[in-house]
């Protein structure tokens, strides 16, 4: 059985009153888009792009440094190849 409802004041307000006994335990399933509020896919993509643009705008403090992230294990643990 699926019954729709809305969160209001921190409580689930059901669209219909189900015919189940008082005290019955229930589970509430949230659709995947509920975790993002009412944002549309387009809005989430735009927010992600804006965040990425902010990261890419950070100046490179060492433009001539050729250190790669892949090199980090070699520095920490030595070259065991």
N, C-alpha and C positions, 0 to 999 in steps of 0.2 A: 504494500500500500504506500503510495506517495501522496503527501499532502503539502501543498505550497504554503509559505508564510513569509513574514517580513520581520526583521529585527527592529524593534522599537523600544528605546529606553533600556537596551541591554537584554530584552526578553524576546522570545519568539512569539509572534502573534500570528496564529494560523488563519488562513483564508476560510477554512471550513472547520466545523467541530466534528472530529471523527467519532464514530460509534465504537469506542473502546472503553473498557472498565476503568474507573478512577484508580489512580495509582500505578497504571501500566507504565513500565519503563519504555522509553523511546530513544532512538538515535537520530541525530541531526546530521545530514549530509550536506556539505557546502559544495556547490559547483566550483570548478577550478577558477573561474573568473571572479568568484566572490572574494578570494584572497586579495584581489587587486581593487576591491571596491567596485564602483560603477564605471571604472575607466575602460574605454574601448581599446581594442588591440592597437588601433592607430595612435591613440594617446600614449600607450605604454611604449610603443616603438619610438615615438617622438621624444619621450622622456629619456629613453635609453640612448638615443642618438645625441641628445643634448649632454648627457653625462659623459659619453665617450668624447665628444668635442671638447669638453672641459679638460679631460685627461690629456688629450692630444695637444692642447694649448699650453701645457706645462713646458717651460723651456728646458732643453737638454743642457744640463750643466757640464757635461763632458762629451761634446760632440765628436772628439777624436778618439774616444775610448772604444776599443773593439771588444770589450768584455761582453760575453753572451751569457744569458741565463743558464745555458747548458754547461758552462764552465764552472758553475758554482760548486758542484759535487767534487770536481777535481781539486779545487782549492781547499774545501773542507776535509775531504777524505783521502786526497792523494790520487794519483793516476794508477789504477789497478788493472788496466787493460793488458 
